[in-house]
């Protein structure tokens, strides 16, 4: 079974631009979560989606948004990029009610 | 709010046992997790334990949970150089499968 797939793996943007990151969950998983990882703040929860509905949202500004499609694939968008948005963005998927949460390799965003 | 604490560094000799400790604050957590992260990679789920268990063993890995003290530990038997990585402890938020609170990570160095 293929794992969680995130694209692109690496990208460089400049301040003020916007970016869209994509995540394909493991086949059959309907729950997708997003995390931001930085050296200073560590791993922080962004949002969680299940069946196209956002179930939970972390403490991030409205510039960070996401969505989930009917095939469970998810995207997250960051608008008006700031230098502090440079991070590894990780997506995770889980089957329902098992406790297992599997992560992808991440998308490394650099904002110049 | 919820918080997860773990020591930042651990150094052991190849063949010894490693014990990584973690404390958490949310007594209503359903699951507690250990993840491994190698340089440039995503998070690999090592093991997780349901909050009503006190021990789980999986090959070289043993997880101990002391719910009264909110203390979780991961023991790696016969530690190998390939085990060198950062190990993250995480707790689930009650009612949310995809929202985890992570510790800052323990960097395990295995010396030959």
Backbone of each chain as ProteinMPNN parsed JSONL, in Angstrom:
{"seq_chain_A": "XXXXXXXXXXXXXXXXXXXXXXXXXXXXXXXXXXXXXXXXXXXXXXXXXXXXXXXXXXXXXXXXXXXXXXXXXXXXXXXXXXXXXXXXXXXXXXXXXXXXXXXXXXXXXXXX", "coords_chain_A": {"N_chain_A": [[0.856, -1.19, 0.0], [0.609, 2.187, -0.869], [2.196, 4.963, 0.769], [1.517, 8.025, 2.609], [1.398, 10.703, 0.422], [3.073, 13.618, -0.437], [3.134, 16.668, -2.214], [4.508, 19.732, -3.573], [7.852, 18.434, -2.862], [9.865, 20.191, -2.205], [10.014, 23.737, -2.131], [10.468, 27.139, -3.101], [9.605, 30.368, -2.236], [8.735, 33.866, -2.411], [8.335, 36.61, -0.112], [4.979, 37.64, 0.448], [3.887, 36.202, -1.641], [1.704, 33.411, -2.514], [1.029, 29.981, -1.581], [0.304, 26.603, -2.444], [-0.102, 23.44, -1.104], [-0.091, 19.904, -1.517], [-1.695, 16.844, -0.569], [-1.932, 13.378, -0.622], [-3.728, 10.928, 0.89], [-3.211, 7.709, 2.535], [-4.635, 4.962, 0.842], [-8.039, 4.506, 1.439], [-8.041, 5.82, 3.843], [-9.776, 8.325, 5.542], [-9.409, 10.523, 7.065], [-7.503, 13.446, 7.337], [-4.722, 15.27, 8.435], [-2.871, 18.276, 9.084], [0.384, 19.577, 9.76], [2.767, 21.935, 11.005], [6.255, 22.154, 11.033], [8.898, 23.578, 12.691], [12.244, 24.654, 13.611], [12.196, 26.242, 15.949], [9.568, 26.243, 17.094], [8.783, 23.64, 16.963], [6.631, 20.843, 16.322], [3.503, 21.721, 15.195], [-0.003, 21.671, 15.258], [-2.101, 22.196, 12.507], [-4.632, 21.864, 10.96], [-7.48, 19.59, 10.778], [-9.157, 17.287, 8.749], [-12.117, 15.556, 7.818], [-14.01, 13.561, 5.767], [-14.415, 15.719, 3.934], [-14.921, 17.829, 5.618], [-13.865, 20.335, 7.863], [-12.624, 19.471, 10.937], [-11.162, 20.212, 13.133], [-9.131, 22.995, 14.142], [-5.968, 24.487, 14.381], [-4.006, 26.949, 16.212], [-3.494, 29.152, 14.241], [-3.006, 31.943, 11.973], [-5.58, 33.387, 9.782], [-4.503, 33.303, 7.261], [-3.686, 30.82, 6.703], [-5.128, 28.088, 5.266], [-7.28, 25.34, 4.363], [-8.472, 22.417, 2.576], [-10.523, 19.566, 1.828], [-11.017, 17.016, -0.509], [-13.519, 15.023, -2.276], [-12.347, 12.582, -2.748], [-10.723, 12.228, -0.636], [-8.214, 13.39, -0.811], [-6.147, 16.173, 0.078], [-5.604, 19.698, 0.323], [-3.503, 22.403, 1.347], [-3.312, 25.895, 1.844], [-1.318, 28.781, 1.906], [-1.483, 32.157, 2.225], [-0.163, 35.401, 1.322], [2.659, 35.187, 2.069], [5.027, 35.015, 4.744], [8.335, 35.531, 6.131], [8.58, 33.915, 8.386], [7.002, 31.755, 7.807], [8.479, 29.823, 6.675], [9.161, 26.469, 6.721], [8.789, 22.941, 7.491], [6.115, 21.305, 6.161], [3.847, 19.003, 7.182], [1.798, 16.279, 6.355], [-0.723, 14.094, 7.526], [-2.395, 10.932, 7.634], [-5.219, 8.954, 8.644], [-6.876, 5.871, 9.425], [-10.28, 5.285, 10.401], [-10.881, 5.698, 13.856], [-8.787, 4.064, 14.953], [-6.494, 4.923, 16.114], [-4.082, 4.982, 14.801], [-1.798, 7.05, 13.085], [-0.44, 8.233, 10.26], [2.356, 9.703, 8.726], [3.397, 11.786, 5.949], [6.318, 12.535, 3.863], [6.645, 15.226, 3.843], [6.49, 18.732, 2.875], [8.88, 20.988, 2.087], [9.061, 24.29, 2.692], [10.529, 27.283, 1.733], [10.768, 30.643, 2.429], [11.716, 33.583, 0.962]], "CA_chain_A": [[0.0, 0.0, 0.0], [1.404, 3.409, -0.911], [2.078, 5.777, 1.962], [1.006, 9.376, 2.415], [2.218, 11.372, -0.588], [2.962, 15.075, -0.409], [3.803, 17.397, -3.297], [5.868, 19.345, -3.939], [8.708, 18.138, -1.716], [10.62, 21.41, -1.889], [9.67, 24.906, -2.926], [10.976, 28.428, -2.645], [8.706, 31.463, -2.575], [9.129, 35.149, -1.834], [7.334, 37.229, 0.764], [3.806, 38.185, -0.216], [3.281, 35.224, -2.535], [0.89, 32.384, -1.862], [1.483, 28.631, -1.924], [-0.641, 25.495, -2.241], [0.548, 22.147, -0.897], [-1.046, 18.829, -1.753], [-1.5, 15.621, 0.207], [-2.766, 12.219, -0.948], [-3.645, 10.01, 2.032], [-3.189, 6.272, 2.268], [-5.914, 4.518, 0.306], [-9.002, 4.062, 2.451], [-8.045, 6.731, 4.986], [-10.653, 9.465, 5.266], [-9.019, 11.643, 7.926], [-6.221, 14.053, 6.982], [-4.311, 16.378, 9.311], [-1.683, 19.022, 8.646], [1.233, 20.093, 10.822], [3.925, 22.751, 10.644], [7.413, 21.857, 11.871], [9.998, 24.552, 12.631], [13.212, 24.405, 14.701], [11.861, 26.971, 17.161], [8.253, 25.895, 17.66], [8.541, 22.204, 16.888], [5.494, 20.39, 15.522], [2.271, 22.374, 15.612], [-1.186, 21.247, 14.524], [-2.756, 23.22, 11.694], [-6.054, 21.5, 10.859], [-7.866, 18.194, 10.567], [-10.333, 17.129, 7.891], [-12.73, 14.226, 7.693], [-15.133, 13.597, 4.816], [-14.5, 17.05, 3.344], [-15.293, 18.811, 6.641], [-12.808, 20.647, 8.816], [-13.092, 19.075, 12.258], [-10.422, 20.957, 14.142], [-8.186, 23.956, 13.59], [-4.98, 24.94, 15.349], [-3.914, 28.375, 16.481], [-2.761, 29.81, 13.162], [-3.816, 33.023, 11.392], [-6.468, 33.04, 8.684], [-3.739, 33.128, 6.012], [-3.534, 29.374, 6.538], [-6.433, 27.471, 5.014], [-7.171, 24.021, 3.744], [-9.715, 21.784, 2.155], [-10.409, 18.15, 1.503], [-11.87, 16.664, -1.648], [-14.35, 13.826, -2.066], [-11.486, 11.381, -2.789], [-9.928, 12.358, 0.598], [-7.025, 14.21, -1.02], [-6.286, 17.461, 0.765], [-4.667, 20.775, 0.004], [-3.471, 23.541, 2.247], [-2.891, 27.115, 1.181], [-0.857, 29.879, 2.749], [-1.466, 33.386, 1.433], [0.669, 36.505, 1.815], [3.724, 34.498, 2.796], [5.982, 35.753, 5.579], [9.575, 34.772, 6.326], [8.344, 32.943, 9.446], [6.247, 30.595, 7.306], [9.45, 28.818, 6.241], [8.962, 25.321, 7.604], [8.412, 21.667, 6.881], [4.681, 21.089, 6.335], [3.609, 17.565, 7.186], [0.422, 15.804, 6.258], [-0.896, 12.764, 8.114], [-3.721, 10.358, 7.413], [-5.543, 7.882, 9.586], [-8.15, 5.168, 9.282], [-11.156, 5.785, 11.458], [-10.989, 5.09, 15.185], [-7.796, 3.046, 15.285], [-5.362, 5.529, 16.793], [-2.911, 5.086, 13.932], [-1.681, 8.304, 12.345], [0.738, 8.048, 9.416], [2.809, 10.957, 8.139], [4.151, 11.833, 4.71], [7.688, 13.029, 3.972], [6.596, 16.662, 4.053], [6.832, 19.734, 1.858], [9.749, 21.986, 2.738], [8.838, 25.615, 2.119], [11.459, 28.353, 2.091], [10.27, 31.959, 2.02], [12.841, 34.536, 0.901]], "C_chain_A": [[0.889, 1.236, 0.0], [1.157, 4.203, 0.362], [1.433, 7.108, 1.658], [1.952, 10.116, 1.465], [1.983, 12.873, -0.549], [3.736, 15.674, -1.578], [3.546, 18.889, -3.149], [6.709, 19.039, -2.702], [9.465, 19.378, -1.259], [10.079, 22.551, -2.734], [10.184, 26.159, -2.258], [10.033, 29.503, -3.149], [9.285, 32.75, -1.992], [7.981, 35.721, -1.01], [6.181, 37.811, -0.042], [3.139, 37.224, -1.181], [2.372, 34.276, -1.77], [1.36, 31.015, -2.35], [0.376, 27.633, -1.633], [0.136, 24.195, -2.162], [-0.51, 21.057, -0.989], [-0.683, 17.586, -0.951], [-2.473, 14.547, -0.272], [-2.637, 11.211, 0.185], [-3.503, 8.565, 1.576], [-4.584, 5.846, 1.818], [-6.812, 3.993, 1.418], [-9.046, 4.955, 3.686], [-8.871, 7.961, 4.64], [-10.304, 10.692, 6.094], [-7.63, 12.135, 7.521], [-5.95, 15.223, 7.928], [-3.062, 17.02, 8.738], [-0.96, 19.582, 9.863], [2.322, 20.967, 10.209], [5.069, 22.39, 11.589], [8.501, 22.894, 11.628], [10.962, 24.252, 13.77], [12.805, 25.086, 16.008], [10.596, 26.501, 17.855], [7.964, 24.4, 17.644], [7.361, 21.887, 15.987], [4.216, 21.0, 16.058], [1.138, 21.976, 14.679], [-1.805, 22.426, 13.79], [-4.261, 22.972, 11.585], [-6.228, 20.017, 10.584], [-9.142, 18.171, 9.732], [-10.808, 15.692, 7.908], [-13.941, 14.375, 6.799], [-15.437, 15.017, 4.363], [-14.858, 18.155, 4.34], [-14.108, 19.066, 7.565], [-13.321, 20.356, 10.219], [-12.413, 19.879, 13.362], [-9.451, 21.896, 13.454], [-7.247, 24.378, 14.699], [-4.944, 26.453, 15.434], [-3.02, 29.07, 15.462], [-3.643, 30.897, 12.56], [-4.614, 32.558, 10.18], [-5.772, 32.898, 7.339], [-3.547, 31.638, 5.704], [-4.927, 28.765, 6.358], [-6.221, 26.112, 4.364], [-8.505, 23.551, 3.245], [-9.444, 20.32, 1.877], [-11.42, 17.835, 0.414], [-12.594, 15.339, -1.392], [-13.528, 12.54, -2.122], [-10.494, 11.356, -1.613], [-8.609, 13.098, 0.418], [-7.234, 15.581, -0.39], [-5.257, 18.445, 0.234], [-4.668, 21.767, 1.15], [-2.865, 24.724, 1.493], [-2.4, 28.109, 2.233], [-0.767, 31.11, 1.859], [-0.558, 34.415, 2.095], [1.802, 35.969, 2.689], [4.633, 35.458, 3.554], [7.215, 34.88, 5.765], [9.374, 33.648, 7.34], [7.526, 31.734, 9.022], [7.182, 29.522, 6.762], [9.413, 27.651, 7.224], [8.82, 24.059, 6.77], [6.925, 21.469, 7.186], [4.39, 19.604, 6.133], [2.128, 17.265, 7.147], [0.375, 14.405, 6.866], [-2.287, 12.244, 7.793], [-3.959, 9.213, 8.386], [-6.82, 7.181, 9.169], [-9.016, 5.556, 10.473], [-11.037, 4.977, 12.736], [-10.011, 3.957, 15.474], [-6.648, 3.619, 16.092], [-4.14, 5.682, 15.915], [-2.937, 6.402, 13.159], [-0.359, 8.266, 11.597], [1.069, 9.35, 8.699], [3.482, 10.747, 6.791], [5.543, 12.383, 4.958], [7.745, 14.55, 4.131], [6.914, 17.483, 2.825], [7.644, 20.811, 2.558], [9.616, 23.31, 1.99], [9.881, 26.591, 2.648], [10.902, 29.663, 1.547], [11.422, 32.958, 2.101], [12.327, 35.97, 0.909]], "O_chain_A": [[1.828, 1.321, 0.792], [0.082, 4.14, 0.958], [0.867, 7.304, 0.582], [3.162, 10.146, 1.686], [0.847, 13.341, -0.618], [4.847, 15.245, -1.89], [2.49, 19.286, -2.657], [6.295, 19.367, -1.59], [9.677, 19.582, -0.063], [9.729, 22.365, -3.899], [10.318, 26.237, -1.037], [9.701, 29.551, -4.333], [10.211, 32.717, -1.18], [6.819, 35.36, -1.192], [6.394, 38.408, -1.097], [1.966, 37.391, -1.514], [2.281, 34.33, -0.544], [2.003, 30.902, -3.393], [-0.394, 27.802, -0.688], [0.936, 23.884, -3.045], [-1.662, 21.249, -0.598], [0.49, 17.318, -0.691], [-3.683, 14.77, -0.324], [-1.547, 10.689, 0.42], [-3.654, 8.245, 0.397], [-5.588, 6.317, 2.352], [-6.41, 3.156, 2.226], [-9.977, 4.864, 4.486], [-8.693, 8.565, 3.582], [-10.837, 11.776, 5.858], [-6.699, 11.344, 7.379], [-6.825, 16.049, 8.187], [-2.297, 16.391, 8.005], [-1.573, 19.998, 10.846], [2.739, 20.773, 9.067], [4.878, 22.328, 12.804], [8.968, 23.067, 10.503], [10.568, 23.668, 14.78], [13.056, 24.537, 17.081], [10.566, 26.377, 19.08], [6.993, 23.951, 18.253], [7.119, 22.583, 15.001], [3.878, 20.824, 17.229], [1.303, 21.948, 13.46], [-2.007, 23.5, 14.356], [-5.065, 23.774, 12.061], [-5.295, 19.301, 10.22], [-10.078, 18.932, 9.975], [-10.022, 14.749, 7.997], [-14.802, 15.22, 7.045], [-16.585, 15.459, 4.407], [-15.076, 19.299, 3.939], [-13.431, 18.132, 7.996], [-14.328, 20.919, 10.647], [-13.018, 20.185, 14.39], [-9.001, 21.639, 12.337], [-7.677, 24.604, 15.83], [-5.747, 27.146, 14.81], [-1.922, 29.52, 15.79], [-4.869, 30.809, 12.615], [-4.366, 31.488, 9.624], [-6.377, 32.425, 6.377], [-3.275, 31.263, 4.564], [-5.796, 28.923, 7.217], [-5.134, 25.788, 3.886], [-9.535, 24.192, 3.457], [-8.3, 19.894, 1.714], [-12.544, 18.337, 0.428], [-12.313, 14.636, -0.421], [-13.96, 11.512, -1.601], [-9.551, 10.564, -1.602], [-7.944, 13.406, 1.408], [-8.355, 16.087, -0.332], [-4.186, 18.064, -0.239], [-5.674, 21.956, 1.833], [-2.014, 24.556, 0.619], [-2.993, 28.252, 3.303], [-0.056, 31.105, 0.854], [-0.231, 34.308, 3.277], [1.885, 36.262, 3.882], [4.962, 36.546, 3.082], [7.166, 33.663, 5.586], [9.925, 32.559, 7.181], [7.371, 30.789, 9.795], [6.734, 28.427, 6.423], [9.614, 27.837, 8.424], [8.743, 24.093, 5.542], [6.528, 21.469, 8.351], [4.648, 19.035, 5.073], [1.321, 17.91, 7.816], [1.321, 13.629, 6.732], [-3.241, 13.015, 7.691], [-3.02, 8.589, 8.882], [-7.735, 7.802, 8.63], [-8.511, 6.105, 11.453], [-11.083, 3.747, 12.721], [-10.359, 2.997, 16.161], [-5.894, 2.861, 16.703], [-3.237, 6.447, 16.254], [-3.978, 6.811, 12.645], [0.711, 8.266, 12.206], [0.194, 10.012, 8.14], [4.054, 9.692, 6.517], [5.919, 12.664, 6.095], [8.781, 15.096, 4.51], [7.521, 17.003, 1.868], [7.173, 21.46, 3.492], [10.002, 23.434, 0.828], [10.086, 26.707, 3.856], [10.604, 29.779, 0.358], [12.023, 33.155, 3.157], [13.12, 36.911, 0.864]]}, "seq_chain_B": "XXXXXXXXXXXXXXXXXXXXXXXXXXXXXXXXXXXXXXXXXXXXXXXXXXXXXXXXXXXXXXXXXXXXXXXXXXXXXXXXXXXXXXXXXXXXXXXXXXXXXXXXXXXXXXXX", "coords_chain_B": {"N_chain_B": [[-2.723, 24.833, 29.285], [-2.503, 21.894, 27.152], [0.544, 19.997, 27.314], [3.645, 18.532, 26.377], [6.509, 17.025, 27.545], [9.928, 16.283, 27.059], [13.253, 15.017, 27.393], [16.084, 16.504, 25.735], [18.348, 15.284, 24.632], [20.02, 12.104, 24.211], [22.516, 9.752, 24.709], [23.91, 6.691, 23.787], [25.632, 3.496, 23.863], [26.238, 1.273, 21.172], [24.314, -1.67, 21.152], [23.547, -1.445, 23.784], [20.635, -0.784, 25.904], [18.207, 1.716, 25.214], [16.465, 4.306, 26.842], [13.852, 6.418, 26.531], [12.22, 9.138, 27.87], [9.065, 10.71, 28.718], [6.745, 13.211, 29.645], [3.313, 14.088, 30.056], [0.367, 16.191, 29.945], [-2.407, 16.086, 29.549], [-4.912, 14.394, 30.896], [-7.033, 13.204, 29.694], [-6.293, 12.155, 27.315], [-6.551, 9.9, 24.597], [-4.871, 8.255, 23.102], [-1.336, 7.592, 23.11], [1.768, 8.344, 21.632], [4.769, 7.264, 19.912], [7.06, 8.593, 17.717], [9.51, 8.478, 15.095], [12.065, 10.413, 13.639], [14.162, 10.835, 10.983], [17.01, 12.59, 9.575], [15.918, 15.047, 7.302], [13.608, 13.707, 6.687], [10.129, 12.572, 6.963], [7.797, 11.871, 9.641], [8.008, 8.804, 11.253], [5.782, 6.413, 12.321], [6.334, 4.7, 15.208], [5.229, 3.251, 17.369], [2.191, 3.013, 19.288], [0.075, 3.587, 22.129], [-2.861, 2.671, 23.77], [-4.766, 4.516, 26.084], [-5.734, 3.05, 28.233], [-4.041, 1.01, 28.666], [-1.046, -0.343, 30.176], [1.354, -1.234, 29.282], [3.139, -1.996, 26.305], [4.526, -4.15, 23.939], [6.677, -4.45, 21.175], [8.557, -6.163, 19.216], [11.773, -4.963, 19.358], [10.98, -2.813, 20.806], [9.602, -1.366, 23.739], [6.909, -0.001, 25.353], [6.034, 1.885, 28.144], [3.443, 2.959, 30.219], [2.53, 5.162, 32.677], [-0.176, 6.133, 34.031], [-1.042, 7.486, 36.25], [1.09, 9.135, 36.999], [1.343, 10.43, 34.643], [3.315, 9.678, 32.742], [5.318, 8.522, 30.172], [7.261, 6.067, 28.569], [9.804, 4.965, 26.284], [11.458, 2.109, 25.481], [14.261, 0.938, 23.835], [15.577, -1.982, 22.886], [18.852, -3.491, 22.565], [20.215, -1.419, 21.051], [20.939, 0.022, 17.908], [23.209, 1.525, 15.465], [21.66, 2.485, 13.419], [19.421, 3.311, 14.722], [19.813, 5.866, 15.484], [18.418, 9.0, 15.656], [15.751, 11.461, 15.82], [13.391, 11.273, 18.379], [9.989, 11.501, 18.921], [7.547, 12.111, 21.307], [4.022, 11.983, 21.665], [0.714, 13.141, 22.411], [-2.756, 12.428, 22.049], [-5.466, 14.658, 21.426], [-8.417, 14.78, 23.286], [-11.237, 13.474, 21.705], [-10.385, 14.034, 19.166], [-8.898, 12.59, 16.475], [-6.812, 13.264, 14.783], [-5.412, 15.368, 15.873], [-2.636, 16.006, 17.458], [-0.527, 16.604, 20.278], [2.771, 17.394, 20.361], [5.956, 16.552, 21.819], [9.177, 18.214, 22.093], [11.059, 16.575, 21.073], [13.557, 13.999, 21.325], [16.918, 13.694, 20.784], [18.553, 10.941, 19.785], [21.675, 9.532, 20.035], [23.754, 7.044, 18.859], [26.563, 5.383, 19.714], [29.254, 3.619, 18.201]], "CA_chain_B": [[-3.08, 23.979, 28.175], [-1.783, 20.63, 27.074], [1.972, 20.123, 27.085], [4.389, 17.279, 26.393], [7.907, 17.344, 27.825], [10.884, 15.199, 26.951], [14.63, 15.501, 27.395], [16.475, 16.824, 24.364], [19.434, 14.456, 24.106], [20.365, 10.849, 24.858], [23.618, 9.089, 24.011], [24.114, 5.329, 24.275], [26.566, 2.679, 23.082], [25.608, 0.219, 20.365], [24.076, -2.902, 21.894], [22.886, -1.135, 25.049], [19.234, -0.379, 25.82], [17.935, 3.157, 25.312], [15.159, 4.611, 27.426], [13.472, 7.806, 26.294], [11.097, 9.447, 28.754], [8.161, 11.774, 28.289], [5.603, 13.483, 30.52], [2.248, 14.79, 29.362], [-0.509, 16.841, 30.916], [-3.84, 15.9, 29.32], [-5.301, 13.082, 31.423], [-8.113, 12.624, 28.886], [-5.75, 11.662, 26.044], [-6.966, 8.544, 24.276], [-3.699, 7.529, 22.629], [-0.023, 8.216, 23.237], [2.522, 7.889, 20.472], [6.182, 7.504, 19.673], [7.447, 8.732, 16.324], [10.943, 8.605, 14.813], [12.329, 11.262, 12.487], [15.544, 10.87, 10.527], [17.276, 13.872, 8.904], [15.3, 15.282, 5.997], [12.471, 12.802, 6.444], [8.916, 12.811, 7.725], [7.695, 11.157, 10.91], [7.668, 7.387, 11.139], [5.087, 5.906, 13.5], [6.991, 3.518, 15.783], [4.256, 2.515, 18.152], [1.289, 3.859, 20.061], [-0.547, 2.832, 23.206], [-4.174, 3.143, 24.196], [-4.57, 5.065, 27.427], [-6.123, 2.134, 29.306], [-3.005, -0.01, 28.764], [0.138, 0.163, 30.858], [2.559, -1.676, 28.61], [2.989, -2.578, 24.965], [5.824, -4.582, 23.425], [6.681, -4.705, 19.738], [9.925, -6.522, 18.861], [12.766, -4.36, 20.259], [10.392, -1.644, 21.455], [8.679, -1.545, 24.86], [6.324, 1.251, 25.826], [5.438, 1.817, 29.475], [2.595, 4.105, 30.513], [2.117, 5.357, 34.063], [-1.21, 7.141, 33.851], [-1.145, 8.271, 37.481], [2.132, 10.161, 36.946], [1.349, 10.97, 33.276], [4.67, 9.421, 32.295], [5.417, 7.543, 29.091], [8.648, 5.8, 28.208], [10.084, 4.075, 25.159], [12.713, 1.4, 25.631], [14.745, 0.271, 22.624], [16.569, -2.992, 23.259], [19.91, -3.759, 21.588], [20.209, -0.238, 20.192], [21.853, -0.032, 16.767], [23.534, 2.86, 14.929], [20.517, 2.895, 12.6], [18.385, 3.887, 15.581], [20.117, 7.283, 15.694], [17.347, 9.816, 15.063], [14.998, 12.211, 16.833], [12.198, 10.534, 18.788], [8.943, 12.39, 19.418], [6.414, 11.64, 22.079], [2.848, 12.802, 21.352], [-0.561, 12.715, 22.988], [-3.919, 12.843, 21.26], [-6.445, 15.519, 22.082], [-9.67, 14.044, 23.441], [-12.258, 13.751, 20.695], [-9.792, 14.354, 17.867], [-7.909, 11.573, 16.144], [-5.681, 13.791, 14.035], [-4.811, 16.507, 16.556], [-1.689, 15.537, 18.455], [0.411, 17.535, 20.89], [4.077, 16.757, 20.32], [7.097, 17.065, 22.542], [10.203, 18.842, 21.242], [11.891, 15.532, 20.479], [14.809, 13.58, 21.968], [17.888, 13.251, 19.786], [19.274, 9.751, 20.236], [22.942, 9.265, 19.345], [24.236, 5.71, 19.184], [28.001, 5.322, 19.424], [29.674, 2.235, 17.938]], "C_chain_B": [[-2.272, 22.7, 28.174], [-0.314, 20.859, 26.766], [2.6, 18.741, 27.176], [5.858, 17.631, 26.55], [8.769, 16.102, 27.657], [12.282, 15.798, 26.93], [15.115, 15.611, 25.958], [17.501, 15.864, 23.774], [19.581, 13.162, 24.907], [21.47, 10.208, 24.029], [23.826, 7.719, 24.632], [25.139, 4.633, 23.388], [25.772, 1.601, 22.333], [25.497, -1.061, 21.193], [23.425, -2.677, 23.249], [21.396, -0.905, 24.811], [19.147, 1.135, 25.935], [16.571, 3.325, 25.963], [14.906, 6.102, 27.246], [12.188, 8.077, 27.088], [10.315, 10.666, 28.292], [7.105, 11.969, 29.381], [4.577, 14.304, 29.746], [1.265, 15.33, 30.391], [-1.987, 16.503, 30.757], [-4.268, 14.5, 29.753], [-6.407, 12.431, 30.593], [-7.614, 12.132, 27.531], [-6.174, 10.215, 25.821], [-5.779, 7.677, 23.892], [-2.436, 8.332, 22.912], [0.905, 7.548, 22.24], [4.021, 8.088, 20.632], [6.428, 7.503, 18.175], [8.964, 8.882, 16.233], [11.109, 9.49, 13.584], [13.824, 11.263, 12.189], [15.756, 12.156, 9.734], [16.63, 13.951, 7.523], [14.071, 14.447, 5.71], [11.251, 13.229, 7.24], [8.948, 12.026, 9.024], [7.271, 9.718, 10.658], [6.997, 6.944, 12.435], [5.78, 4.635, 13.983], [5.978, 2.637, 16.501], [3.328, 3.505, 18.836], [0.599, 2.975, 21.085], [-1.875, 3.483, 23.564], [-4.071, 3.505, 25.666], [-4.994, 4.121, 28.55], [-5.151, 0.955, 29.431], [-1.865, 0.539, 29.594], [1.434, -0.298, 30.219], [2.208, -2.214, 27.224], [4.377, -2.932, 24.472], [5.693, -4.911, 21.947], [8.126, -4.905, 19.328], [10.905, -5.855, 19.814], [12.214, -3.194, 21.066], [9.454, -2.039, 22.584], [8.212, -0.174, 25.306], [5.718, 1.008, 27.198], [4.655, 3.099, 29.718], [2.21, 4.097, 31.981], [1.106, 6.501, 34.035], [-1.333, 8.049, 35.067], [-0.142, 9.43, 37.457], [2.193, 10.85, 35.584], [2.752, 10.872, 32.685], [4.659, 8.282, 31.285], [6.894, 7.308, 28.798], [8.713, 4.843, 27.026], [11.433, 3.436, 25.411], [13.044, 0.713, 24.313], [15.831, -0.696, 23.066], [17.608, -3.13, 22.151], [19.995, -2.618, 20.567], [21.3, -0.31, 19.126], [22.126, 1.383, 16.255], [22.402, 3.374, 14.046], [19.354, 3.459, 13.397], [18.645, 5.364, 15.877], [19.116, 8.137, 14.931], [16.768, 10.693, 16.175], [13.699, 11.46, 17.103], [11.211, 11.503, 19.439], [7.884, 11.602, 20.155], [5.223, 12.542, 21.722], [1.621, 12.241, 22.063], [-1.702, 13.21, 22.112], [-4.799, 13.749, 22.104], [-7.769, 14.761, 22.134], [-10.661, 14.463, 22.366], [-11.705, 14.055, 19.329], [-8.707, 13.35, 17.543], [-6.664, 12.166, 15.515], [-4.965, 14.939, 14.701], [-3.937, 16.006, 17.69], [-0.884, 16.708, 19.002], [1.746, 16.808, 20.969], [5.045, 17.373, 21.314], [8.106, 17.642, 21.567], [11.135, 17.813, 20.593], [13.155, 15.272, 21.273], [15.744, 13.074, 20.88], [18.7, 12.114, 20.372], [20.52, 9.575, 19.378], [23.456, 7.915, 19.813], [25.691, 5.617, 18.745], [28.427, 3.875, 19.241], [30.648, 1.727, 19.008]], "O_chain_B": [[-1.466, 22.452, 29.07], [0.04, 21.795, 26.049], [2.153, 17.889, 27.944], [6.395, 18.435, 25.789], [8.384, 15.006, 28.064], [12.476, 16.937, 26.506], [14.628, 14.91, 25.071], [17.528, 15.649, 22.562], [19.307, 13.12, 26.106], [21.376, 10.129, 22.804], [23.909, 7.59, 25.853], [25.472, 5.115, 22.306], [24.762, 1.098, 22.825], [26.453, -1.481, 21.845], [22.82, -3.591, 23.81], [20.944, -0.84, 23.668], [19.919, 1.758, 26.663], [15.636, 2.579, 25.67], [15.657, 6.938, 27.749], [11.208, 7.339, 26.986], [10.827, 11.528, 27.578], [6.63, 10.998, 29.969], [4.931, 15.112, 28.888], [1.323, 14.969, 31.567], [-2.749, 16.616, 31.717], [-4.01, 13.526, 29.045], [-6.693, 11.246, 30.762], [-8.415, 11.734, 26.685], [-6.157, 9.405, 26.748], [-5.684, 6.518, 24.296], [-2.449, 9.562, 22.95], [0.839, 6.337, 22.028], [4.479, 8.954, 21.377], [6.068, 6.567, 17.461], [9.614, 9.35, 17.167], [10.383, 9.339, 12.602], [14.642, 11.64, 13.028], [14.787, 12.756, 9.267], [16.774, 13.052, 6.695], [13.545, 14.48, 4.597], [11.32, 14.127, 8.079], [10.007, 11.57, 9.455], [6.303, 9.453, 9.944], [7.57, 7.081, 13.516], [5.816, 3.626, 13.279], [5.894, 1.432, 16.26], [3.641, 4.691, 18.949], [0.544, 1.755, 20.926], [-1.978, 4.707, 23.647], [-3.346, 2.848, 26.414], [-4.651, 4.359, 29.708], [-5.393, 0.021, 30.195], [-1.719, 1.756, 29.713], [2.506, 0.193, 30.574], [1.146, -2.796, 27.004], [5.302, -2.124, 24.567], [4.738, -5.559, 21.518], [8.85, -3.934, 19.113], [10.872, -6.162, 21.006], [12.911, -2.647, 21.92], [8.617, -2.928, 22.426], [9.021, 0.706, 25.6], [4.979, 0.044, 27.396], [5.148, 4.195, 29.452], [1.629, 3.129, 32.471], [1.475, 7.675, 34.018], [-1.68, 9.224, 34.947], [-0.468, 10.555, 37.838], [3.003, 11.755, 35.387], [3.303, 11.857, 32.191], [4.07, 7.226, 31.516], [7.685, 8.251, 28.783], [7.814, 4.032, 26.799], [12.44, 4.132, 25.542], [12.218, -0.001, 23.746], [16.879, -0.281, 23.561], [17.316, -2.925, 20.973], [19.86, -2.842, 19.364], [22.443, -0.662, 19.416], [21.387, 2.319, 16.56], [22.21, 4.585, 13.939], [18.414, 4.017, 12.83], [17.794, 6.039, 16.457], [18.981, 8.016, 13.713], [17.234, 10.668, 17.314], [12.996, 11.06, 16.174], [11.55, 12.224, 20.377], [7.399, 10.571, 19.688], [5.403, 13.74, 21.501], [1.506, 11.035, 22.286], [-1.619, 14.28, 21.509], [-4.866, 13.623, 23.327], [-8.191, 14.17, 21.14], [-10.895, 15.652, 22.146], [-12.474, 14.314, 18.403], [-7.706, 13.262, 18.254], [-5.569, 11.633, 15.692], [-3.99, 15.448, 14.149], [-4.434, 15.629, 18.752], [-0.596, 17.672, 18.292], [1.844, 15.737, 21.569], [4.969, 18.564, 21.616], [7.916, 17.569, 20.353], [11.898, 18.137, 19.684], [13.756, 16.193, 21.826], [15.411, 12.145, 20.144], [19.444, 12.299, 21.335], [20.436, 9.48, 18.154], [23.579, 7.668, 21.012], [26.009, 5.753, 17.564], [28.027, 3.001, 20.01], [31.099, 0.584, 18.939]]}, "name": "protein", "num_of_chains": 2, "seq": "XXXXXXXXXXXXXXXXXXXXXXXXXXXXXXXXXXXXXXXXXXXXXXXXXXXXXXXXXXXXXXXXXXXXXXXXXXXXXXXXXXXXXXXXXXXXXXXXXXXXXXXXXXXXXXXXXXXXXXXXXXXXXXXXXXXXXXXXXXXXXXXXXXXXXXXXXXXXXXXXXXXXXXXXXXXXXXXXXXXXXXXXXXXXXXXXXXXXXXXXXXXXXXXXXXXXXXXXXXXXXXXX"}
